[in-house]
Amino acid sequence: MEDLDAVAALSALAHEHRLRLFRLLMRQGPSGMAAGEIAEAIGISPSSVTFHVGLLDRAGLLRSWRIHRNVFYAVDIEGMRRLMMFLTEECCDGRPEICGGLAIAAADCGPKEEVEG
């Protein structure tokens, strides 16, 4: 991840509604939620959900798909993992024990890349 990508992701999260939306979708896991359910759960209008998920999607933190007339959103686990790895990759000047396992947890979250053998 490049610095500007991290800034975009952090900027997208730096809003009350988007942070609540992201955390809600983190709890939902890969099955995600329909846009209307998100709006109801966090108490904003459906058009506001569209605006906020658009910013999170462009920042690489969400994924979306359509089933009939419903649009579903879920956290892009790989995008979140890249951000966490970027934030923790140089943790504690080579002393990761100070971070209490944060760097290890960031590396372990999300799907793993397959190693060809």
Biopython code that builds the backbone (N, CA, C, O; Angstrom):
import numpy as np
from Bio.PDB.StructureBuilder import StructureBuilder

atoms = [
    (1, "MET", "N", (0.857, -1.173, 0.000)),
    (1, "MET", "CA", (0.000, 0.000, 0.000)),
    (1, "MET", "C", (0.899, 1.230, 0.000)),
    (1, "MET", "O", (1.905, 1.284, 0.707)),
    (2, "GLU", "N", (0.526, 2.191, -0.787)),
    (2, "GLU", "CA", (1.249, 3.460, -0.861)),
    (2, "GLU", "C", (0.650, 4.454, 0.142)),
    (2, "GLU", "O", (-0.478, 4.284, 0.603)),
    (3, "ASP", "N", (1.415, 5.477, 0.465)),
    (3, "ASP", "CA", (0.955, 6.491, 1.414)),
    (3, "ASP", "C", (-0.394, 7.088, 1.012)),
    (3, "ASP", "O", (-1.280, 7.236, 1.854)),
    (4, "LEU", "N", (-0.555, 7.432, -0.264)),
    (4, "LEU", "CA", (-1.800, 8.073, -0.705)),
    (4, "LEU", "C", (-2.998, 7.127, -0.595)),
    (4, "LEU", "O", (-4.116, 7.573, -0.333)),
    (5, "ASP", "N", (-2.773, 5.830, -0.793)),
    (5, "ASP", "CA", (-3.853, 4.855, -0.623)),
    (5, "ASP", "C", (-4.280, 4.793, 0.842)),
    (5, "ASP", "O", (-5.471, 4.726, 1.146)),
    (6, "ALA", "N", (-3.304, 4.818, 1.743)),
    (6, "ALA", "CA", (-3.616, 4.804, 3.175)),
    (6, "ALA", "C", (-4.351, 6.072, 3.580)),
    (6, "ALA", "O", (-5.292, 6.019, 4.373)),
    (7, "VAL", "N", (-3.931, 7.203, 3.046)),
    (7, "VAL", "CA", (-4.607, 8.468, 3.354)),
    (7, "VAL", "C", (-6.055, 8.418, 2.876)),
    (7, "VAL", "O", (-6.956, 8.873, 3.580)),
    (8, "ALA", "N", (-6.285, 7.869, 1.687)),
    (8, "ALA", "CA", (-7.649, 7.756, 1.161)),
    (8, "ALA", "C", (-8.501, 6.865, 2.059)),
    (8, "ALA", "O", (-9.648, 7.198, 2.358)),
    (9, "ALA", "N", (-7.944, 5.734, 2.490)),
    (9, "ALA", "CA", (-8.699, 4.814, 3.352)),
    (9, "ALA", "C", (-8.994, 5.458, 4.703)),
    (9, "ALA", "O", (-10.121, 5.387, 5.193)),
    (10, "LEU", "N", (-8.000, 6.075, 5.296)),
    (10, "LEU", "CA", (-8.208, 6.709, 6.601)),
    (10, "LEU", "C", (-9.157, 7.896, 6.495)),
    (10, "LEU", "O", (-9.967, 8.127, 7.393)),
    (11, "SER", "N", (-9.061, 8.643, 5.408)),
    (11, "SER", "CA", (-9.986, 9.766, 5.201)),
    (11, "SER", "C", (-11.421, 9.274, 5.055)),
    (11, "SER", "O", (-12.355, 9.889, 5.570)),
    (12, "ALA", "N", (-11.585, 8.161, 4.347)),
    (12, "ALA", "CA", (-12.925, 7.602, 4.177)),
    (12, "ALA", "C", (-13.519, 7.175, 5.512)),
    (12, "ALA", "O", (-14.728, 7.290, 5.715)),
    (13, "LEU", "N", (-12.690, 6.688, 6.417)),
    (13, "LEU", "CA", (-13.175, 6.257, 7.734)),
    (13, "LEU", "C", (-13.376, 7.421, 8.699)),
    (13, "LEU", "O", (-14.016, 7.258, 9.738)),
    (14, "ALA", "N", (-12.840, 8.585, 8.367)),
    (14, "ALA", "CA", (-12.854, 9.727, 9.276)),
    (14, "ALA", "C", (-14.159, 10.516, 9.203)),
    (14, "ALA", "O", (-14.152, 11.735, 9.029)),
    (15, "HIS", "N", (-15.259, 9.816, 9.336)),
    (15, "HIS", "CA", (-16.591, 10.432, 9.361)),
    (15, "HIS", "C", (-17.484, 9.536, 10.203)),
    (15, "HIS", "O", (-17.422, 8.311, 10.097)),
    (16, "GLU", "N", (-18.307, 10.142, 11.031)),
    (16, "GLU", "CA", (-19.134, 9.382, 11.966)),
    (16, "GLU", "C", (-19.967, 8.300, 11.279)),
    (16, "GLU", "O", (-19.962, 7.150, 11.717)),
    (17, "HIS", "N", (-20.676, 8.649, 10.218)),
    (17, "HIS", "CA", (-21.543, 7.673, 9.556)),
    (17, "HIS", "C", (-20.741, 6.574, 8.869)),
    (17, "HIS", "O", (-21.098, 5.398, 8.944)),
    (18, "ARG", "N", (-19.648, 6.963, 8.195)),
    (18, "ARG", "CA", (-18.854, 5.948, 7.502)),
    (18, "ARG", "C", (-18.171, 5.008, 8.481)),
    (18, "ARG", "O", (-18.071, 3.810, 8.219)),
    (19, "LEU", "N", (-17.702, 5.530, 9.597)),
    (19, "LEU", "CA", (-17.082, 4.665, 10.597)),
    (19, "LEU", "C", (-18.112, 3.702, 11.176)),
    (19, "LEU", "O", (-17.818, 2.517, 11.336)),
    (20, "ARG", "N", (-19.312, 4.183, 11.494)),
    (20, "ARG", "CA", (-20.373, 3.298, 11.999)),
    (20, "ARG", "C", (-20.758, 2.260, 10.954)),
    (20, "ARG", "O", (-20.967, 1.092, 11.281)),
    (21, "LEU", "N", (-20.851, 2.682, 9.708)),
    (21, "LEU", "CA", (-21.198, 1.778, 8.616)),
    (21, "LEU", "C", (-20.124, 0.698, 8.459)),
    (21, "LEU", "O", (-20.446, -0.483, 8.329)),
    (22, "PHE", "N", (-18.866, 1.094, 8.469)),
    (22, "PHE", "CA", (-17.766, 0.150, 8.323)),
    (22, "PHE", "C", (-17.758, -0.854, 9.478)),
    (22, "PHE", "O", (-17.600, -2.054, 9.254)),
    (23, "ARG", "N", (-17.925, -0.377, 10.695)),
    (23, "ARG", "CA", (-17.917, -1.271, 11.854)),
    (23, "ARG", "C", (-19.114, -2.220, 11.828)),
    (23, "ARG", "O", (-18.993, -3.383, 12.211)),
    (24, "LEU", "N", (-20.260, -1.731, 11.380)),
    (24, "LEU", "CA", (-21.439, -2.586, 11.228)),
    (24, "LEU", "C", (-21.142, -3.708, 10.239)),
    (24, "LEU", "O", (-21.444, -4.871, 10.503)),
    (25, "LEU", "N", (-20.549, -3.355, 9.101)),
    (25, "LEU", "CA", (-20.240, -4.363, 8.088)),
    (25, "LEU", "C", (-19.137, -5.308, 8.552)),
    (25, "LEU", "O", (-19.128, -6.474, 8.157)),
    (26, "MET", "N", (-18.221, -4.841, 9.368)),
    (26, "MET", "CA", (-17.210, -5.739, 9.949)),
    (26, "MET", "C", (-17.893, -6.813, 10.785)),
    (26, "MET", "O", (-17.512, -7.982, 10.727)),
    (27, "ARG", "N", (-18.904, -6.420, 11.565)),
    (27, "ARG", "CA", (-19.632, -7.394, 12.387)),
    (27, "ARG", "C", (-20.405, -8.386, 11.524)),
    (27, "ARG", "O", (-20.575, -9.541, 11.913)),
    (28, "GLN", "N", (-20.870, -7.951, 10.373)),
    (28, "GLN", "CA", (-21.666, -8.819, 9.494)),
    (28, "GLN", "C", (-20.821, -9.861, 8.772)),
    (28, "GLN", "O", (-21.320, -10.926, 8.409)),
    (29, "GLY", "N", (-19.558, -9.559, 8.567)),
    (29, "GLY", "CA", (-18.688, -10.497, 7.874)),
    (29, "GLY", "C", (-18.914, -10.496, 6.381)),
    (29, "GLY", "O", (-19.476, -9.543, 5.842)),
    (30, "PRO", "N", (-18.486, -11.549, 5.696)),
    (30, "PRO", "CA", (-18.502, -11.575, 4.233)),
    (30, "PRO", "C", (-19.898, -11.580, 3.611)),
    (30, "PRO", "O", (-20.044, -11.256, 2.432)),
    (31, "SER", "N", (-20.927, -11.941, 4.383)),
    (31, "SER", "CA", (-22.279, -11.942, 3.816)),
    (31, "SER", "C", (-22.805, -10.530, 3.613)),
    (31, "SER", "O", (-23.700, -10.322, 2.794)),
    (32, "GLY", "N", (-22.272, -9.560, 4.337)),
    (32, "GLY", "CA", (-22.649, -8.163, 4.152)),
    (32, "GLY", "C", (-24.106, -7.878, 4.467)),
    (32, "GLY", "O", (-24.786, -8.654, 5.137)),
    (33, "MET", "N", (-24.562, -6.742, 3.963)),
    (33, "MET", "CA", (-25.937, -6.288, 4.194)),
    (33, "MET", "C", (-26.429, -5.523, 2.976)),
    (33, "MET", "O", (-25.644, -4.952, 2.219)),
    (34, "ALA", "N", (-27.735, -5.523, 2.803)),
    (34, "ALA", "CA", (-28.362, -4.716, 1.760)),
    (34, "ALA", "C", (-28.320, -3.246, 2.176)),
    (34, "ALA", "O", (-28.347, -2.925, 3.364)),
    (35, "ALA", "N", (-28.254, -2.369, 1.192)),
    (35, "ALA", "CA", (-28.152, -0.933, 1.451)),
    (35, "ALA", "C", (-29.285, -0.430, 2.351)),
    (35, "ALA", "O", (-29.048, 0.373, 3.254)),
    (36, "GLY", "N", (-30.504, -0.895, 2.109)),
    (36, "GLY", "CA", (-31.634, -0.466, 2.934)),
    (36, "GLY", "C", (-31.497, -0.888, 4.390)),
    (36, "GLY", "O", (-31.873, -0.142, 5.294)),
    (37, "GLU", "N", (-30.962, -2.079, 4.618)),
    (37, "GLU", "CA", (-30.733, -2.549, 5.986)),
    (37, "GLU", "C", (-29.663, -1.712, 6.678)),
    (37, "GLU", "O", (-29.766, -1.418, 7.869)),
    (38, "ILE", "N", (-28.637, -1.333, 5.922)),
    (38, "ILE", "CA", (-27.582, -0.482, 6.476)),
    (38, "ILE", "C", (-28.170, 0.854, 6.899)),
    (38, "ILE", "O", (-27.906, 1.339, 7.999)),
    (39, "ALA", "N", (-28.974, 1.451, 6.012)),
    (39, "ALA", "CA", (-29.586, 2.749, 6.310)),
    (39, "ALA", "C", (-30.402, 2.683, 7.595)),
    (39, "ALA", "O", (-30.301, 3.559, 8.454)),
    (40, "GLU", "N", (-31.203, 1.642, 7.715)),
    (40, "GLU", "CA", (-32.035, 1.483, 8.907)),
    (40, "GLU", "C", (-31.185, 1.261, 10.156)),
    (40, "GLU", "O", (-31.469, 1.828, 11.211)),
    (41, "ALA", "N", (-30.153, 0.445, 10.039)),
    (41, "ALA", "CA", (-29.323, 0.097, 11.199)),
    (41, "ALA", "C", (-28.552, 1.291, 11.747)),
    (41, "ALA", "O", (-28.381, 1.411, 12.959)),
    (42, "ILE", "N", (-28.082, 2.180, 10.860)),
    (42, "ILE", "CA", (-27.299, 3.308, 11.375)),
    (42, "ILE", "C", (-28.080, 4.620, 11.385)),
    (42, "ILE", "O", (-27.553, 5.659, 11.782)),
    (43, "GLY", "N", (-29.340, 4.568, 10.947)),
    (43, "GLY", "CA", (-30.221, 5.725, 11.080)),
    (43, "GLY", "C", (-29.942, 6.866, 10.117)),
    (43, "GLY", "O", (-30.019, 8.037, 10.490)),
    (44, "ILE", "N", (-29.614, 6.517, 8.858)),
    (44, "ILE", "CA", (-29.447, 7.552, 7.845)),
    (44, "ILE", "C", (-30.285, 7.185, 6.625)),
    (44, "ILE", "O", (-30.771, 6.059, 6.517)),
    (45, "SER", "N", (-30.452, 8.125, 5.716)),
    (45, "SER", "CA", (-31.271, 7.879, 4.533)),
    (45, "SER", "C", (-30.546, 6.955, 3.555)),
    (45, "SER", "O", (-29.316, 6.892, 3.541)),
    (46, "PRO", "N", (-31.325, 6.236, 2.734)),
    (46, "PRO", "CA", (-30.696, 5.375, 1.721)),
    (46, "PRO", "C", (-29.763, 6.130, 0.774)),
    (46, "PRO", "O", (-28.732, 5.594, 0.366)),
    (47, "SER", "N", (-30.113, 7.369, 0.423)),
    (47, "SER", "CA", (-29.231, 8.141, -0.460)),
    (47, "SER", "C", (-27.916, 8.480, 0.242)),
    (47, "SER", "O", (-26.869, 8.544, -0.403)),
    (48, "SER", "N", (-27.963, 8.696, 1.550)),
    (48, "SER", "CA", (-26.727, 8.933, 2.304)),
    (48, "SER", "C", (-25.865, 7.674, 2.340)),
    (48, "SER", "O", (-24.639, 7.754, 2.254)),
    (49, "VAL", "N", (-26.508, 6.512, 2.466)),
    (49, "VAL", "CA", (-25.758, 5.251, 2.442)),
    (49, "VAL", "C", (-25.008, 5.136, 1.120)),
    (49, "VAL", "O", (-23.826, 4.791, 1.102)),
    (50, "THR", "N", (-25.689, 5.423, 0.018)),
    (50, "THR", "CA", (-25.065, 5.344, -1.299)),
    (50, "THR", "C", (-23.832, 6.233, -1.368)),
    (50, "THR", "O", (-22.790, 5.814, -1.873)),
    (51, "PHE", "N", (-23.944, 7.444, -0.870)),
    (51, "PHE", "CA", (-22.819, 8.373, -0.866)),
    (51, "PHE", "C", (-21.662, 7.822, -0.031)),
    (51, "PHE", "O", (-20.520, 7.794, -0.488)),
    (52, "HIS", "N", (-21.960, 7.391, 1.183)),
    (52, "HIS", "CA", (-20.911, 6.938, 2.097)),
    (52, "HIS", "C", (-20.256, 5.632, 1.644)),
    (52, "HIS", "O", (-19.037, 5.493, 1.743)),
    (53, "VAL", "N", (-21.039, 4.678, 1.154)),
    (53, "VAL", "CA", (-20.425, 3.429, 0.690)),
    (53, "VAL", "C", (-19.577, 3.675, -0.558)),
    (53, "VAL", "O", (-18.590, 2.978, -0.791)),
    (54, "GLY", "N", (-19.962, 4.660, -1.350)),
    (54, "GLY", "CA", (-19.157, 5.001, -2.519)),
    (54, "GLY", "C", (-17.754, 5.440, -2.133)),
    (54, "GLY", "O", (-16.776, 5.033, -2.760)),
    (55, "LEU", "N", (-17.656, 6.266, -1.106)),
    (55, "LEU", "CA", (-16.340, 6.710, -0.645)),
    (55, "LEU", "C", (-15.531, 5.551, -0.075)),
    (55, "LEU", "O", (-14.335, 5.433, -0.341)),
    (56, "LEU", "N", (-16.180, 4.703, 0.705)),
    (56, "LEU", "CA", (-15.487, 3.549, 1.282)),
    (56, "LEU", "C", (-15.058, 2.561, 0.198)),
    (56, "LEU", "O", (-13.988, 1.959, 0.287)),
    (57, "ASP", "N", (-15.890, 2.400, -0.817)),
    (57, "ASP", "CA", (-15.563, 1.503, -1.931)),
    (57, "ASP", "C", (-14.360, 2.028, -2.710)),
    (57, "ASP", "O", (-13.432, 1.273, -3.000)),
    (58, "ARG", "N", (-14.370, 3.318, -3.049)),
    (58, "ARG", "CA", (-13.251, 3.906, -3.788)),
    (58, "ARG", "C", (-11.952, 3.858, -2.980)),
    (58, "ARG", "O", (-10.862, 3.843, -3.553)),
    (59, "ALA", "N", (-12.068, 3.835, -1.655)),
    (59, "ALA", "CA", (-10.886, 3.747, -0.791)),
    (59, "ALA", "C", (-10.403, 2.305, -0.638)),
    (59, "ALA", "O", (-9.400, 2.055, 0.030)),
    (60, "GLY", "N", (-11.110, 1.358, -1.253)),
    (60, "GLY", "CA", (-10.693, -0.044, -1.208)),
    (60, "GLY", "C", (-11.083, -0.773, 0.064)),
    (60, "GLY", "O", (-10.488, -1.797, 0.400)),
    (61, "LEU", "N", (-12.081, -0.256, 0.779)),
    (61, "LEU", "CA", (-12.479, -0.860, 2.048)),
    (61, "LEU", "C", (-13.777, -1.650, 1.983)),
    (61, "LEU", "O", (-14.094, -2.382, 2.920)),
    (62, "LEU", "N", (-14.532, -1.520, 0.902)),
    (62, "LEU", "CA", (-15.796, -2.251, 0.745)),
    (62, "LEU", "C", (-15.837, -2.932, -0.608)),
    (62, "LEU", "O", (-15.106, -2.577, -1.532)),
    (63, "ARG", "N", (-16.710, -3.919, -0.698)),
    (63, "ARG", "CA", (-17.045, -4.538, -1.978)),
    (63, "ARG", "C", (-18.565, -4.558, -2.064)),
    (63, "ARG", "O", (-19.254, -4.514, -1.045)),
    (64, "SER", "N", (-19.074, -4.624, -3.270)),
    (64, "SER", "CA", (-20.529, -4.614, -3.441)),
    (64, "SER", "C", (-20.923, -5.592, -4.535)),
    (64, "SER", "O", (-20.118, -5.953, -5.394)),
    (65, "TRP", "N", (-22.178, -6.012, -4.483)),
    (65, "TRP", "CA", (-22.747, -6.872, -5.513)),
    (65, "TRP", "C", (-24.252, -6.677, -5.513)),
    (65, "TRP", "O", (-24.835, -6.227, -4.526)),
    (66, "ARG", "N", (-24.867, -7.017, -6.621)),
    (66, "ARG", "CA", (-26.310, -6.833, -6.795)),
    (66, "ARG", "C", (-26.986, -8.199, -6.866)),
    (66, "ARG", "O", (-26.514, -9.109, -7.547)),
    (67, "ILE", "N", (-28.089, -8.319, -6.154)),
    (67, "ILE", "CA", (-28.978, -9.476, -6.274)),
    (67, "ILE", "C", (-30.365, -8.911, -6.545)),
    (67, "ILE", "O", (-30.993, -8.310, -5.673)),
    (68, "HIS", "N", (-30.823, -9.118, -7.765)),
    (68, "HIS", "CA", (-32.094, -8.557, -8.238)),
    (68, "HIS", "C", (-32.047, -7.040, -8.078)),
    (68, "HIS", "O", (-31.204, -6.389, -8.695)),
    (69, "ARG", "N", (-32.918, -6.469, -7.277)),
    (69, "ARG", "CA", (-32.974, -5.013, -7.119)),
    (69, "ARG", "C", (-32.168, -4.521, -5.923)),
    (69, "ARG", "O", (-32.067, -3.314, -5.702)),
    (70, "ASN", "N", (-31.597, -5.433, -5.154)),
    (70, "ASN", "CA", (-30.864, -5.040, -3.947)),
    (70, "ASN", "C", (-29.363, -4.996, -4.192)),
    (70, "ASN", "O", (-28.797, -5.866, -4.853)),
    (71, "VAL", "N", (-28.733, -3.965, -3.645)),
    (71, "VAL", "CA", (-27.277, -3.875, -3.661)),
    (71, "VAL", "C", (-26.795, -4.218, -2.260)),
    (71, "VAL", "O", (-27.265, -3.655, -1.271)),
    (72, "PHE", "N", (-25.855, -5.143, -2.190)),
    (72, "PHE", "CA", (-25.288, -5.585, -0.923)),
    (72, "PHE", "C", (-23.868, -5.052, -0.803)),
    (72, "PHE", "O", (-23.160, -4.886, -1.797)),
    (73, "TYR", "N", (-23.472, -4.790, 0.425)),
    (73, "TYR", "CA", (-22.129, -4.291, 0.709)),
    (73, "TYR", "C", (-21.517, -5.123, 1.820)),
    (73, "TYR", "O", (-22.201, -5.551, 2.750)),
    (74, "ALA", "N", (-20.209, -5.344, 1.705)),
    (74, "ALA", "CA", (-19.451, -6.039, 2.753)),
    (74, "ALA", "C", (-18.061, -5.417, 2.796)),
    (74, "ALA", "O", (-17.603, -4.806, 1.831)),
    (75, "VAL", "N", (-17.411, -5.584, 3.926)),
    (75, "VAL", "CA", (-16.050, -5.086, 4.061)),
    (75, "VAL", "C", (-15.137, -5.888, 3.135)),
    (75, "VAL", "O", (-15.243, -7.111, 3.045)),
    (76, "ASP", "N", (-14.254, -5.192, 2.461)),
    (76, "ASP", "CA", (-13.224, -5.849, 1.660)),
    (76, "ASP", "C", (-12.107, -6.209, 2.640)),
    (76, "ASP", "O", (-11.267, -5.374, 2.976)),
    (77, "ILE", "N", (-12.112, -7.444, 3.084)),
    (77, "ILE", "CA", (-11.174, -7.882, 4.113)),
    (77, "ILE", "C", (-9.732, -7.674, 3.661)),
    (77, "ILE", "O", (-8.887, -7.259, 4.455)),
    (78, "GLU", "N", (-9.449, -7.954, 2.414)),
    (78, "GLU", "CA", (-8.077, -7.771, 1.921)),
    (78, "GLU", "C", (-7.680, -6.297, 1.952)),
    (78, "GLU", "O", (-6.544, -5.976, 2.299)),
    (79, "GLY", "N", (-8.588, -5.403, 1.599)),
    (79, "GLY", "CA", (-8.293, -3.974, 1.666)),
    (79, "GLY", "C", (-8.041, -3.514, 3.091)),
    (79, "GLY", "O", (-7.133, -2.722, 3.343)),
    (80, "MET", "N", (-8.845, -4.010, 4.020)),
    (80, "MET", "CA", (-8.645, -3.669, 5.425)),
    (80, "MET", "C", (-7.320, -4.235, 5.921)),
    (80, "MET", "O", (-6.604, -3.575, 6.673)),
    (81, "ARG", "N", (-6.992, -5.455, 5.502)),
    (81, "ARG", "CA", (-5.735, -6.072, 5.911)),
    (81, "ARG", "C", (-4.540, -5.280, 5.387)),
    (81, "ARG", "O", (-3.560, -5.085, 6.106)),
    (82, "ARG", "N", (-4.618, -4.822, 4.134)),
    (82, "ARG", "CA", (-3.527, -4.009, 3.582)),
    (82, "ARG", "C", (-3.330, -2.732, 4.391)),
    (82, "ARG", "O", (-2.197, -2.331, 4.659)),
    (83, "LEU", "N", (-4.440, -2.089, 4.783)),
    (83, "LEU", "CA", (-4.340, -0.877, 5.590)),
    (83, "LEU", "C", (-3.716, -1.177, 6.949)),
    (83, "LEU", "O", (-2.829, -0.451, 7.398)),
    (84, "MET", "N", (-4.172, -2.239, 7.604)),
    (84, "MET", "CA", (-3.621, -2.591, 8.918)),
    (84, "MET", "C", (-2.137, -2.944, 8.810)),
    (84, "MET", "O", (-1.346, -2.560, 9.672)),
    (85, "MET", "N", (-1.763, -3.653, 7.784)),
    (85, "MET", "CA", (-0.351, -4.002, 7.587)),
    (85, "MET", "C", (0.483, -2.743, 7.346)),
    (85, "MET", "O", (1.588, -2.612, 7.873)),
    (86, "PHE", "N", (-0.050, -1.826, 6.554)),
    (86, "PHE", "CA", (0.656, -0.573, 6.295)),
    (86, "PHE", "C", (0.887, 0.192, 7.599)),
    (86, "PHE", "O", (1.973, 0.721, 7.834)),
    (87, "LEU", "N", (-0.135, 0.243, 8.434)),
    (87, "LEU", "CA", (-0.038, 0.995, 9.685)),
    (87, "LEU", "C", (0.895, 0.347, 10.698)),
    (87, "LEU", "O", (1.448, 1.035, 11.556)),
    (88, "THR", "N", (1.075, -0.956, 10.609)),
    (88, "THR", "CA", (1.849, -1.663, 11.636)),
    (88, "THR", "C", (3.149, -2.271, 11.129)),
    (88, "THR", "O", (3.859, -2.914, 11.902)),
    (89, "GLU", "N", (3.483, -2.087, 9.847)),
    (89, "GLU", "CA", (4.624, -2.802, 9.285)),
    (89, "GLU", "C", (5.956, -2.443, 9.923)),
    (89, "GLU", "O", (6.870, -3.267, 9.911)),
    (90, "GLU", "N", (6.096, -1.282, 10.462)),
    (90, "GLU", "CA", (7.354, -0.897, 11.102)),
    (90, "GLU", "C", (7.136, -0.695, 12.600)),
    (90, "GLU", "O", (7.732, 0.185, 13.220)),
    (91, "CYS", "N", (6.290, -1.509, 13.146)),
    (91, "CYS", "CA", (5.853, -1.372, 14.533)),
    (91, "CYS", "C", (7.014, -1.419, 15.519)),
    (91, "CYS", "O", (7.814, -2.355, 15.516)),
    (92, "CYS", "N", (7.087, -0.428, 16.331)),
    (92, "CYS", "CA", (7.897, -0.426, 17.554)),
    (92, "CYS", "C", (9.388, -0.625, 17.320)),
    (92, "CYS", "O", (10.070, -1.251, 18.131)),
    (93, "ASP", "N", (9.891, -0.091, 16.214)),
    (93, "ASP", "CA", (11.328, -0.099, 15.964)),
    (93, "ASP", "C", (11.943, -1.486, 16.103)),
    (93, "ASP", "O", (12.975, -1.667, 16.749)),
    (94, "GLY", "N", (11.280, -2.466, 15.476)),
    (94, "GLY", "CA", (11.815, -3.822, 15.506)),
    (94, "GLY", "C", (11.522, -4.590, 16.787)),
    (94, "GLY", "O", (12.083, -5.663, 17.010)),
    (95, "ARG", "N", (10.650, -4.049, 17.625)),
    (95, "ARG", "CA", (10.291, -4.721, 18.883)),
    (95, "ARG", "C", (8.772, -4.916, 18.916)),
    (95, "ARG", "O", (8.077, -4.234, 19.670)),
    (96, "PRO", "N", (8.254, -5.846, 18.100)),
    (96, "PRO", "CA", (6.807, -6.016, 17.974)),
    (96, "PRO", "C", (6.120, -6.416, 19.271)),
    (96, "PRO", "O", (4.905, -6.259, 19.385)),
    (97, "GLU", "N", (6.855, -6.926, 20.251)),
    (97, "GLU", "CA", (6.226, -7.289, 21.530)),
    (97, "GLU", "C", (5.620, -6.069, 22.221)),
    (97, "GLU", "O", (4.686, -6.209, 23.011)),
    (98, "ILE", "N", (6.137, -4.881, 21.934)),
    (98, "ILE", "CA", (5.589, -3.658, 22.520)),
    (98, "ILE", "C", (4.162, -3.420, 22.025)),
    (98, "ILE", "O", (3.327, -2.885, 22.755)),
    (99, "CYS", "N", (3.890, -3.814, 20.797)),
    (99, "CYS", "CA", (2.570, -3.592, 20.197)),
    (99, "CYS", "C", (1.514, -4.558, 20.729)),
    (99, "CYS", "O", (0.344, -4.447, 20.362)),
    (100, "GLY", "N", (1.894, -5.489, 21.572)),
    (100, "GLY", "CA", (0.926, -6.421, 22.129)),
    (100, "GLY", "C", (0.295, -7.328, 21.083)),
    (100, "GLY", "O", (-0.863, -7.721, 21.222)),
    (101, "GLY", "N", (1.031, -7.659, 20.052)),
    (101, "GLY", "CA", (0.509, -8.566, 19.031)),
    (101, "GLY", "C", (-0.266, -7.881, 17.921)),
    (101, "GLY", "O", (-0.814, -8.560, 17.053)),
    (102, "LEU", "N", (-0.328, -6.550, 17.923)),
    (102, "LEU", "CA", (-1.098, -5.838, 16.902)),
    (102, "LEU", "C", (-0.588, -6.135, 15.498)),
    (102, "LEU", "O", (-1.381, -6.408, 14.596)),
    (103, "ALA", "N", (0.714, -6.085, 15.308)),
    (103, "ALA", "CA", (1.264, -6.337, 13.976)),
    (103, "ALA", "C", (0.985, -7.766, 13.530)),
    (103, "ALA", "O", (0.669, -8.001, 12.364)),
    (104, "ILE", "N", (1.100, -8.713, 14.441)),
    (104, "ILE", "CA", (0.831, -10.117, 14.108)),
    (104, "ILE", "C", (-0.649, -10.298, 13.784)),
    (104, "ILE", "O", (-0.996, -10.992, 12.828)),
    (105, "ALA", "N", (-1.520, -9.680, 14.575)),
    (105, "ALA", "CA", (-2.958, -9.779, 14.326)),
    (105, "ALA", "C", (-3.314, -9.174, 12.979)),
    (105, "ALA", "O", (-4.141, -9.731, 12.257)),
    (106, "ALA", "N", (-2.708, -8.045, 12.622)),
    (106, "ALA", "CA", (-2.968, -7.421, 11.325)),
    (106, "ALA", "C", (-2.543, -8.335, 10.193)),
    (106, "ALA", "O", (-3.239, -8.457, 9.185)),
    (107, "ALA", "N", (-1.399, -8.976, 10.363)),
    (107, "ALA", "CA", (-0.910, -9.888, 9.327)),
    (107, "ALA", "C", (-1.798, -11.112, 9.197)),
    (107, "ALA", "O", (-1.943, -11.659, 8.104)),
    (108, "ASP", "N", (-2.395, -11.551, 10.302)),
    (108, "ASP", "CA", (-3.203, -12.764, 10.302)),
    (108, "ASP", "C", (-4.649, -12.548, 9.878)),
    (108, "ASP", "O", (-5.334, -13.520, 9.559)),
    (109, "CYS", "N", (-5.138, -11.312, 9.862)),
    (109, "CYS", "CA", (-6.549, -11.108, 9.530)),
    (109, "CYS", "C", (-6.759, -11.221, 8.026)),
    (109, "CYS", "O", (-5.888, -10.872, 7.229)),
    (110, "GLY", "N", (-7.909, -11.705, 7.668)),
    (110, "GLY", "CA", (-8.273, -11.801, 6.267)),
    (110, "GLY", "C", (-7.723, -13.027, 5.583)),
    (110, "GLY", "O", (-6.987, -13.812, 6.182)),
    (111, "PRO", "N", (-8.088, -13.189, 4.311)),
    (111, "PRO", "CA", (-7.642, -14.359, 3.560)),
    (111, "PRO", "C", (-6.146, -14.306, 3.306)),
    (111, "PRO", "O", (-5.565, -13.234, 3.140)),
    (112, "LYS", "N", (-5.550, -15.450, 3.278)),
    (112, "LYS", "CA", (-4.127, -15.565, 3.043)),
    (112, "LYS", "C", (-3.870, -15.742, 1.548)),
    (112, "LYS", "O", (-4.676, -16.330, 0.826)),
    (113, "GLU", "N", (-2.736, -15.223, 1.106)),
    (113, "GLU", "CA", (-2.330, -15.469, -0.265)),
    (113, "GLU", "C", (-1.819, -16.894, -0.345)),
    (113, "GLU", "O", (-1.109, -17.359, 0.546)),
    (114, "GLU", "N", (-2.179, -17.577, -1.403)),
    (114, "GLU", "CA", (-1.736, -18.956, -1.564)),
    (114, "GLU", "C", (-0.288, -18.977, -1.995)),
    (114, "GLU", "O", (0.130, -18.208, -2.860)),
    (115, "VAL", "N", (0.465, -19.859, -1.388)),
    (115, "VAL", "CA", (1.876, -20.029, -1.734)),
    (115, "VAL", "C", (1.982, -21.220, -2.665)),
    (115, "VAL", "O", (1.540, -22.324, -2.344)),
    (116, "GLU", "N", (2.583, -20.975, -3.836)),
    (116, "GLU", "CA", (2.753, -22.062, -4.798)),
    (116, "GLU", "C", (3.926, -22.918, -4.359)),
    (116, "GLU", "O", (4.969, -22.401, -3.960)),
    (117, "GLY", "N", (3.751, -24.236, -4.434)),
    (117, "GLY", "CA", (4.816, -25.095, -3.961)),
    (117, "GLY", "C", (5.226, -26.147, -4.869)),
    (117, "GLY", "O", (6.125, -26.924, -4.548)),
]
sb = StructureBuilder()
sb.init_structure("model")
sb.init_model(0)
sb.init_chain("A")
sb.init_seg("    ")
for serial, (resi, resn, name, xyz) in enumerate(atoms, 1):
    if name == "N":
        sb.init_residue(resn, " ", resi, " ")
    sb.init_atom(name, np.array(xyz, "f"), 0.0, 1.0, " ", f" {name:<3s}", serial, name[0])
structure = sb.get_structure()
